[in-house]
Amino acid sequence: MARTYGFILTLRGVDTSSPAFVDAVFEAGGDDASVGGGFRREEVAFDRDAESFDEAVRSAIACLRTAAPTTEVIGIEVDDPADLAQLLPA
């Protein structure tokens, strides 16, 4: 059963303040993304519906790489730390 996973991806190799990037993210399927950043930090927050946290993160990264192929994900922050447990081997 799908649920909504909230997380923020920290990026390198892209200017998140660029209107062209924001438009490209939306066109690549990122209608659940909030694009922004701060002092020397480029971020995109997602509230992504998926069957698992792993699927949510992977699909968000694929969206970003479609929007800007040079994008590198260098960090992740999660709304619910328990979601990270899904990534650990059983």
Residue frames relative to the residue before (quaternion, step in Angstrom):
aa qw qx qy qz dx dy dz
M 1.0000 0.0000 0.0000 0.0000 0.00 0.00 0.00
A 0.4174 -0.7263 0.4940 0.2328 3.56 -0.78 1.03
R 0.0127 -0.7569 0.6529 0.0252 3.51 -1.26 0.56
T 0.5285 -0.6275 0.4682 0.3283 3.56 -1.27 0.18
Y 0.1404 -0.7777 0.6114 0.0403 3.54 -0.87 1.08
G 0.1774 -0.7868 0.5846 0.0876 3.57 -0.85 0.98
F 0.2012 0.7658 -0.5885 0.1634 3.56 -0.91 0.97
I 0.2865 -0.7288 0.5978 0.1713 3.53 -1.32 0.41
L 0.1950 -0.7617 0.6091 0.1038 3.55 -0.92 0.98
T 0.2447 -0.7389 0.6123 0.1386 3.57 -0.92 0.97
L 0.1771 -0.8356 0.5198 0.0170 3.53 -0.78 1.12
R 0.1166 -0.7247 0.6694 0.1149 3.48 -1.42 0.29
G 0.7564 0.4005 -0.2756 0.4376 3.56 -1.15 0.59
V 0.7358 0.3015 -0.2046 0.5708 3.56 1.27 0.30
D 0.3252 -0.7119 0.5878 0.2047 3.56 -1.20 0.60
T 0.2594 -0.8121 0.5048 0.1352 3.58 -0.21 1.26
S 0.6120 0.5456 -0.3641 0.4418 3.60 1.22 -0.20
S 0.5121 0.6503 -0.4097 0.3834 3.57 1.29 -0.12
P 0.4509 -0.6865 0.4949 0.2838 3.62 -0.76 0.98
A 0.6098 0.5524 -0.3585 0.4410 3.60 1.07 -0.65
F 0.6438 0.5047 -0.3244 0.4749 3.62 1.02 -0.75
V 0.6420 0.5243 -0.3257 0.4548 3.58 0.90 -0.91
D 0.6655 0.4940 -0.2974 0.4739 3.58 0.92 -0.90
A 0.6579 0.5176 -0.3107 0.4503 3.59 0.95 -0.87
V 0.6222 0.5281 -0.3413 0.4664 3.61 1.02 -0.75
F 0.6583 0.5033 -0.3091 0.4668 3.58 0.89 -0.91
E 0.6890 0.4863 -0.2783 0.4597 3.58 0.89 -0.95
A 0.6727 0.4849 -0.2904 0.4775 3.60 1.18 -0.53
G 0.6734 -0.5054 0.2942 0.4523 3.59 1.26 0.15
G 0.5299 0.6527 -0.3934 0.3721 3.56 1.24 0.28
D 0.1928 0.8046 -0.5379 0.1615 3.57 0.89 0.88
D 0.6499 0.4680 -0.3086 0.5132 3.58 1.33 -0.08
A 0.5627 0.6180 -0.3628 0.4120 3.60 1.30 0.25
S 0.1686 -0.7182 0.6637 0.1231 3.51 -1.29 0.62
V 0.1843 -0.8135 0.5478 0.0651 3.54 -0.42 1.26
G 0.2683 0.7595 -0.5612 0.1903 3.55 -0.93 0.90
G 0.0900 -0.7801 0.6150 0.0720 3.47 -1.24 -0.33
G 0.2766 -0.7361 0.5916 0.1778 3.45 -1.34 0.04
F 0.8001 -0.2357 0.2041 0.5125 3.50 -1.19 -0.50
R 0.8506 -0.1383 0.0350 0.5061 3.54 -0.50 1.29
R 0.6453 0.4785 -0.3242 0.4995 3.57 1.13 0.64
E 0.1473 -0.7814 0.6041 0.0517 3.57 -0.76 1.09
E 0.0552 0.8247 -0.5547 0.0960 3.58 -0.65 1.11
V 0.0730 -0.7378 0.6655 0.0857 3.49 -1.35 0.45
A 0.2092 -0.7711 0.5930 0.1000 3.57 -0.79 1.07
F 0.1215 -0.7912 0.5979 0.0417 3.54 -1.02 0.89
D 0.0895 -0.6920 0.7094 0.0990 3.50 -1.36 0.55
R 0.0552 0.8648 -0.4850 0.1177 3.51 0.32 1.37
D 0.3341 -0.7176 0.5805 0.1910 3.56 -0.96 0.96
A 0.2202 0.7595 -0.5838 0.1839 3.56 -0.85 1.03
E 0.6148 -0.5508 0.4256 0.3708 3.53 -1.34 0.25
S 0.7989 0.0539 -0.0124 0.5990 3.61 1.16 -0.58
F 0.6415 -0.5115 0.4006 0.4078 3.55 -1.28 0.33
D 0.6220 0.5515 -0.3288 0.4482 3.57 0.98 -0.87
E 0.6668 0.4952 -0.2951 0.4723 3.58 0.89 -0.93
A 0.6392 0.5333 -0.3255 0.4484 3.59 0.98 -0.84
V 0.6879 0.4750 -0.2823 0.4706 3.58 0.87 -0.96
R 0.6641 0.5101 -0.3122 0.4487 3.59 0.87 -0.90
S 0.6810 0.4734 -0.3044 0.4685 3.59 0.92 -0.80
A 0.6188 0.5291 -0.3437 0.4680 3.60 1.09 -0.63
I 0.6487 0.5003 -0.3159 0.4787 3.59 0.97 -0.83
A 0.6323 0.5190 -0.3348 0.4678 3.60 0.97 -0.79
C 0.6190 0.5387 -0.3339 0.4639 3.58 1.01 -0.78
L 0.6858 0.4852 -0.2880 0.4597 3.58 0.84 -0.96
R 0.6769 0.4850 -0.2968 0.4674 3.58 0.97 -0.79
T 0.5878 0.5248 -0.3675 0.4939 3.58 1.18 -0.43
A 0.6767 0.4997 -0.2844 0.4599 3.57 0.96 -0.90
A 0.7928 -0.0314 0.0727 0.6043 3.58 0.98 -0.87
P 0.3132 -0.8174 0.4527 0.1698 3.60 0.01 1.29
T 0.6664 0.5045 -0.3182 0.4473 3.64 1.12 -0.47
T 0.4314 0.7263 -0.4430 0.3003 3.58 1.29 -0.08
E 0.0941 -0.7581 0.6433 0.0510 3.56 -1.04 0.90
V 0.2819 -0.7234 0.6028 0.1842 3.57 -0.96 0.86
I 0.0785 -0.8341 0.5461 0.0016 3.56 -0.62 1.16
G 0.8132 0.0564 -0.0491 0.5772 3.58 1.26 0.00
I 0.1257 -0.7702 0.6204 0.0786 3.52 -1.31 0.38
E 0.0998 -0.7387 0.6636 0.0627 3.52 -1.14 0.79
V 0.2056 -0.7993 0.5554 0.1016 3.57 -0.93 0.84
D 0.5118 -0.6259 0.4939 0.3199 3.54 -1.20 0.60
D 0.7875 0.1623 -0.0599 0.5915 3.57 1.02 -0.86
P 0.3694 -0.7661 0.4774 0.2207 3.62 -0.29 1.20
A 0.5646 0.6033 -0.3912 0.4052 3.61 1.14 -0.47
D 0.5579 0.6107 -0.3898 0.4048 3.61 1.17 -0.48
L 0.6095 0.5716 -0.3513 0.4223 3.58 1.09 -0.66
A 0.5705 0.6080 -0.3764 0.4040 3.59 1.14 -0.57
Q 0.5862 0.5865 -0.3699 0.4189 3.59 1.15 -0.51
L 0.6633 0.5177 -0.3051 0.4459 3.57 1.16 -0.48
L 0.5994 0.5745 -0.3501 0.4338 3.56 1.27 -0.34
P 0.5273 -0.6249 0.4585 0.3482 3.60 -1.05 0.68
A 0.5080 -0.6647 0.4641 0.2911 3.54 -1.06 0.76
